[in-house]
Amino acid sequence: MTHKPIRKAVFPVAGLGTRFLPATKAIPKEMLPVVDRPLIQYAVDEAREAGIEQMIFVTGRGKSAIEDHFDIAYELERTMTDRGKDISVLEPTRLGPGNCAYVRQQEPMGLGHAIWCARDIVGDEPFAIFLPDEFMHGSPGCMAQMVAEYNRVGGNLLSVLEVPHEQVSSYGVIDPGLAQGKLTEVKGLVEKPKIEAAPSNLIISGRYILQPEVMRVLEHQGKGAGGEIQLTDAMAQMIGNQPFHAVTFDGARYDCGSKTGYIEANLAVALSRPDMADEVRAMAQRLVG
Ligand code: UTP
């Protein structure tokens, strides 16, 4: 059986990024660099690798740096070219004409609300969601791995990973059913549960493939954990009517919404790069030793 292809990705980038203040007062959290690429660029590259063509950004006030990042920088390119500098490093920042759309979430009312703001651009087809501050490092990328599974089973997919039990209250948690290889059936979902009430220690880690019906559920979704409209709550209502699976990502995940996770991501990427690994390893050893 063939499933409708995943052609569109939604990037919710309208949050306030309060955990990174004052750095994020004038710069969107999603523009913070891991080594030399902003978080949002990694997410877009991951989407392209998975065959996704159209990028939909849900932005808010103070986020125009993201639009500029994915536009042509005439003056910069002209000056660099005139000086004989290589501009190929800017290549990934170019999105094809008509391949990106921006929609505003006027108030940060929660992730579910941000996704709902993209409903008309998503239309009636399955789509992917990327939370850019969840940095997924691996090859093939997390979404490419998910699309491979989607092509087999269809329906809705979430990327998950295991965390220590005492951390579950910060995340969306799945109630797991039958597991087969990388795929686990999802029987239920709960956002930010109390430790003792958590159905597992498998958390949703920032990548989703969802059927368009989720938009209709979000339309009527009330506030949940933290007083925000939660995507997890809307998805939970769909379970039973639609197939839901979790995919365990074969790679590393860094929570770049937290300061220590962000530093870890920078170190991990630097240590994986041939152009700087030796220098950074020696530097890190000096600092800790
Ligand atoms: P987070 O809760 O991690 O981001 O949302 P935040 O609220 O910006 O950060 P803190 O907690 O204040 O530091 C995950 C993703 O969802 C987006 C964020 O921009 C981030 O990419 N988001 C969140 C929205 O687009 N709108 C919202 O109302 C909430």
Boltz pocket constraint, residues with backbone or C-beta under 6 A from the ligand:
constraints:
  - pocket:
      binder: B
      contacts: [[A, 12], [A, 13], [A, 14], [A, 15], [A, 16], [A, 17], [A, 18], [A, 19], [A, 20], [A, 29], [A, 30], [A, 58], [A, 105], [A, 107], [A, 108], [A, 109], [A, 110], [A, 111], [A, 113], [A, 114], [A, 130], [A, 131], [A, 132], [A, 133], [A, 257]]
      max_distance: 6.0
